[in-house]
Every structure is written in C-alpha cells, then in structure tokens.
Amino acid sequence: NSANALYKKWSEKCKTDLSEGNRWQFKKNIFGIVHDFDNLPLKPQNTKPKVGLVGEILVKYHSVANGHIVKTLEEEGAEVIVPDLINFFLYTAYDDCVKYKMLAGSWAAKLKSEFFIRVVEQYRATLETALENSKNFNPPESLKELIAMAKDHVSLGNITGEGWLLTAEMISLIKNGINNIICLQPFGCLPNHIVGKGMIRELIHSYPQANIVPIDCDAGASEVNQLNRIKLMLAVAFEKIK
C-alpha cells in the first residue's frame, strides 16, 4: 500500500509537470522518484522469485487484456518486472533504419528516425544516471545494447509486431538475473508467436537457467489453464531459490 501511495503521488506530480514541459523539472522528478523508492521502508521477508513479463504490446501493459496477471503473480509471492514502454518506441523508430539497410526504405525516413532515437536517449540518459546510483534498481539497456543481444538469435529484419525487440527483452531479463519469464500473446498474433513463443527453445538452449512460459491471452482461453501454467512456473522458480 505504501508503494502504491508513493507511485500515485509521483504519477500525479509528473502529469502536472508534463504540461509545462520543463526539462529541469523533469530531471529533478527522475532523481526524486528514484530517491523516494530507494528509501521506502521494506518489511523483512523471504526472497521472492523475480518474474519478467514480456509479450505483445497490449496484453503486456493492459491489466484487463492480460487478466490482471501482475496482481496474480504478486499474490502468489512473486516480484514482477515489466520492461519499459520506451523501448517499443525506439524499436519502432529503428525499423526505418532496418528498412533502409535491408529492404526498400527511404534515406529520409531513416534520418528522421535516427534523430528521434537520439532525442529520446538523451532524455533517458537522466534516468540511467539516477538508476546507476540506485541501491535497488538497475538502469535500462540502450537501444544499441538491445540490438546486440537480439541479432545473435534472430534477424533484425523481424519488424512486424514486437519483432526482434521481444527476443531482446527476454535476453535482457535473463542477463540481469531474472530467469523466470512469462511471454504473453493474443491467440491470433502471428509475429508474436514467431519472435516470442517460437524463440523459447532457442533461448533455453543458449541460457539453460531460463524458465520461460508462454501464455495465450484470448477471450476463449481458459483462466484455470492460465493460472495452472503460472503456478507451475512459480513452483520451479521457488525450487531454484531453495
């Protein structure tokens, strides 16, 4: 409850400050958020397994679409880590660079996207600095680092849906010690089934410690079946902690 209250406080402040567009205030807020969450009193407790959440953009972030999976995981005793949304926008922009190099993309579109990526990463540099000095949180990887992770396993030409980014996010989680991963996909999302569910065997071959479970989020999917798959994945996660 205290963490949710702190989140609500900073969320409301950021919404207000966003209307002013003040970069100095933006930086101040970033360091303030990290400081407050770093110093939030924590109850003594047993080690919780960390579970990364990746997948199709809607079901990953929309609690109704994914059946409130974050709440379910937390109630089962897990700590949930969801990769940030900015990576998706950077990946989408980089698609123009891939189209120019590998397909029939235009030079102008590539130039605009490279400019967009530079601007966004300049802003994100503030967050990276704040998190590097944090005692509880890790800074996010840059777009260049995510590309390097993905290209050893999947072609960067996969630019439909979440494309190569979905694979990169799973690798990033594993390299940061988060070996338990749930990959969410709508039943009819073909790109996600290829670069998400389709890459699980490849990633487990490269990272044997990975514990990855695909879950379909669809109106016709059985809620009991989804919960059973989650419980099975967590059973393995708790066993590894022991």
C-alpha positions as CSV (number, residue, x, y, z in Angstrom):
1,N,0.0,0.0,0.0
2,S,2.8,2.4,0.8
3,A,4.5,1.7,-2.5
4,N,1.2,2.3,-4.4
5,A,0.6,5.5,-2.5
6,L,4.1,6.7,-3.4
7,Y,3.5,5.8,-7.0
8,K,0.2,7.7,-7.1
9,K,1.9,10.8,-5.6
10,W,4.7,10.9,-8.2
11,S,2.3,10.0,-11.0
12,E,0.1,13.0,-10.2
13,K,3.1,15.3,-9.9
14,C,4.6,14.1,-13.2
15,K,1.2,14.7,-15.0
16,T,1.1,18.2,-13.7
17,D,4.7,19.0,-14.6
18,L,4.4,17.4,-18.1
19,S,2.0,20.2,-19.2
20,E,4.8,22.8,-18.5
21,G,7.5,20.9,-20.5
22,N,10.3,22.0,-18.2
23,R,13.4,19.8,-18.7
24,W,15.0,20.9,-15.4
25,Q,11.9,19.8,-13.5
26,F,11.9,16.6,-15.5
27,K,15.4,15.8,-14.3
28,K,14.5,16.8,-10.7
29,N,11.5,14.5,-10.8
30,I,13.5,11.5,-12.1
31,F,16.1,11.7,-9.3
32,G,13.3,12.4,-6.7
33,I,11.4,9.3,-7.8
34,V,14.4,7.0,-7.6
35,H,15.4,8.5,-4.2
36,D,11.9,8.0,-2.7
37,F,11.5,4.4,-3.9
38,D,15.1,3.6,-2.8
39,N,14.3,4.8,0.7
40,L,10.8,3.2,1.0
41,P,10.8,1.1,4.2
42,L,10.6,-2.6,3.4
43,K,9.2,-5.3,5.6
44,P,11.6,-8.2,6.4
45,Q,10.5,-11.1,4.1
46,N,11.8,-14.2,2.4
47,T,13.4,-13.8,-1.0
48,K,10.8,-13.5,-3.7
49,P,11.3,-15.0,-7.2
50,K,11.6,-12.3,-9.8
51,V,9.3,-12.8,-12.9
52,G,9.8,-10.8,-16.1
53,L,6.7,-10.0,-18.2
54,V,7.1,-9.7,-21.9
55,G,4.9,-10.1,-24.9
56,E,2.5,-8.3,-27.3
57,I,2.3,-4.6,-26.5
58,L,-1.4,-4.5,-25.5
59,V,-1.5,-7.7,-23.3
60,K,1.8,-6.8,-21.7
61,Y,0.7,-3.5,-20.3
62,H,-3.2,-3.6,-20.2
63,S,-4.3,-5.3,-17.0
64,V,-7.8,-6.2,-18.4
65,A,-6.3,-7.7,-21.5
66,N,-3.9,-9.9,-19.6
67,G,-6.3,-10.9,-16.9
68,H,-4.6,-8.8,-14.1
69,I,-1.6,-11.1,-14.3
70,V,0.7,-8.7,-12.3
71,K,-1.7,-8.8,-9.4
72,T,-2.0,-12.6,-9.7
73,L,1.8,-13.1,-9.7
74,E,2.2,-10.8,-6.7
75,E,-0.5,-12.6,-4.8
76,E,1.4,-15.8,-5.5
77,G,4.5,-14.4,-3.9
78,A,6.5,-13.1,-6.9
79,E,8.1,-9.8,-7.7
80,V,7.1,-8.7,-11.2
81,I,9.4,-6.9,-13.6
82,V,8.0,-5.3,-16.8
83,P,10.3,-3.8,-19.4
84,D,9.7,-0.1,-20.1
85,L,7.5,1.1,-22.9
86,I,10.1,3.5,-24.3
87,N,12.0,0.5,-25.8
88,F,9.0,-0.2,-28.0
89,F,9.0,3.3,-29.5
90,L,12.8,3.2,-30.1
91,Y,12.5,-0.2,-31.7
92,T,9.7,1.1,-34.0
93,A,11.8,4.1,-35.0
94,Y,14.8,1.8,-35.7
95,D,12.6,-0.2,-38.1
96,D,13.2,2.6,-40.6
97,C,16.9,2.1,-40.3
98,V,16.4,-1.7,-40.9
99,K,14.2,-1.0,-43.9
100,Y,16.8,1.3,-45.4
101,K,19.6,-1.2,-44.9
102,M,17.8,-4.5,-45.8
103,L,14.6,-3.6,-47.7
104,A,13.4,-0.6,-49.7
105,G,13.2,2.0,-47.0
106,S,14.0,5.7,-47.7
107,W,17.0,7.6,-46.5
108,A,14.8,10.5,-45.3
109,A,12.8,8.2,-43.1
110,K,16.0,6.7,-41.7
111,L,17.4,10.1,-40.9
112,K,14.2,11.2,-39.1
113,S,14.1,8.0,-37.0
114,E,17.8,8.4,-36.1
115,F,17.1,11.9,-34.9
116,F,14.1,10.7,-32.8
117,I,16.2,8.0,-31.2
118,R,19.0,10.4,-30.3
119,V,16.5,12.8,-28.6
120,V,14.8,10.1,-26.7
121,E,18.0,8.5,-25.5
122,Q,19.3,12.0,-24.4
123,Y,16.2,12.2,-22.1
124,R,16.6,8.7,-20.9
125,A,20.3,9.3,-20.0
126,T,18.9,11.2,-16.9
127,L,17.1,8.1,-15.9
128,E,20.1,5.9,-16.5
129,T,22.3,8.1,-14.3
130,A,19.7,8.1,-11.5
131,L,19.4,4.3,-11.6
132,E,23.1,3.7,-11.8
133,N,23.4,5.4,-8.4
134,S,20.4,3.5,-7.0
135,K,20.7,0.7,-4.4
136,N,17.7,-1.2,-5.6
137,F,17.2,-0.7,-9.3
138,N,19.3,-1.3,-12.5
139,P,19.4,1.1,-15.5
140,P,17.8,0.0,-18.7
141,E,19.9,-1.1,-21.7
142,S,20.4,1.3,-24.6
143,L,18.9,0.5,-28.0
144,K,22.3,-0.4,-29.2
145,E,22.7,-3.0,-26.4
146,L,19.3,-4.5,-27.1
147,I,20.2,-4.8,-30.8
148,A,23.4,-6.6,-30.0
149,M,21.5,-9.1,-27.8
150,A,18.9,-9.8,-30.4
151,K,21.0,-10.2,-33.5
152,D,22.8,-13.3,-32.3
153,H,19.5,-15.2,-32.1
154,V,17.0,-13.6,-34.5
155,S,17.2,-11.4,-37.7
156,L,16.7,-7.7,-37.2
157,G,14.5,-8.0,-40.3
158,N,11.7,-9.2,-38.0
159,I,10.0,-5.8,-37.8
160,T,6.3,-6.7,-37.6
161,G,4.6,-6.6,-34.2
162,E,7.2,-6.5,-31.4
163,G,9.7,-8.1,-33.8
164,W,13.3,-8.7,-32.6
165,L,12.6,-6.5,-29.5
166,L,10.6,-9.2,-27.8
167,T,13.5,-11.6,-28.1
168,A,15.9,-8.9,-26.9
169,E,13.8,-8.2,-23.8
170,M,13.8,-11.8,-22.8
171,I,17.6,-12.0,-23.2
172,S,18.0,-8.7,-21.2
173,L,15.9,-10.1,-18.3
174,I,18.0,-13.3,-18.2
175,K,21.3,-11.4,-18.3
176,N,20.0,-9.3,-15.4
177,G,19.4,-12.4,-13.3
178,I,15.6,-12.6,-14.0
179,N,15.4,-16.1,-15.3
180,N,11.6,-16.6,-14.8
181,I,9.7,-15.1,-17.7
182,I,6.1,-15.1,-18.9
183,C,5.6,-14.4,-22.6
184,L,2.1,-13.1,-23.3
185,Q,0.5,-13.3,-26.7
186,P,-3.0,-12.9,-28.2
187,F,-4.1,-16.2,-29.8
188,G,-4.1,-14.7,-33.4
189,C,-0.8,-12.7,-33.2
190,L,1.4,-14.5,-35.7
191,P,4.5,-12.2,-35.3
192,N,4.4,-12.7,-31.5
193,H,4.2,-16.5,-31.9
194,I,7.4,-16.4,-34.0
195,V,9.6,-14.0,-32.1
196,G,8.1,-14.8,-28.7
197,K,6.9,-18.4,-28.3
198,G,9.0,-19.5,-31.2
199,M,12.2,-18.3,-29.7
200,I,11.8,-20.0,-26.3
201,R,13.6,-23.2,-27.3
202,E,16.5,-21.2,-28.8
203,L,16.9,-19.1,-25.7
204,I,16.7,-22.1,-23.3
205,H,19.4,-23.7,-25.5
206,S,21.6,-20.6,-25.0
207,Y,20.6,-19.9,-21.4
208,P,19.8,-23.3,-19.7
209,Q,18.8,-21.5,-16.5
210,A,15.9,-19.8,-18.2
211,N,12.4,-20.7,-17.0
212,I,10.1,-19.3,-19.8
213,V,6.3,-20.0,-20.0
214,P,4.1,-18.8,-22.9
215,I,0.6,-17.8,-22.1
216,D,-2.2,-17.1,-24.6
217,C,-4.4,-14.1,-23.7
218,D,-7.7,-14.6,-25.5
219,A,-11.4,-14.5,-24.8
220,G,-11.6,-18.2,-25.4
221,A,-8.6,-19.1,-23.3
222,S,-9.2,-21.0,-20.0
223,E,-8.5,-18.9,-17.0
224,V,-7.8,-22.0,-14.9
225,N,-5.3,-23.2,-17.5
226,Q,-3.5,-19.9,-17.4
227,L,-3.4,-19.9,-13.6
228,N,-2.0,-23.5,-13.7
229,R,0.8,-22.6,-16.0
230,I,1.7,-19.6,-13.8
231,K,1.7,-21.8,-10.7
232,L,3.9,-24.4,-12.4
233,M,6.4,-21.8,-13.5
234,L,6.4,-20.3,-10.0
235,A,6.9,-23.8,-8.5
236,V,10.1,-24.1,-10.5
237,A,11.1,-20.6,-9.5
238,F,10.7,-21.2,-5.8
239,E,12.5,-24.6,-6.1
240,K,15.5,-22.8,-7.6
241,I,15.6,-20.3,-4.8
242,K,15.7,-23.2,-2.3
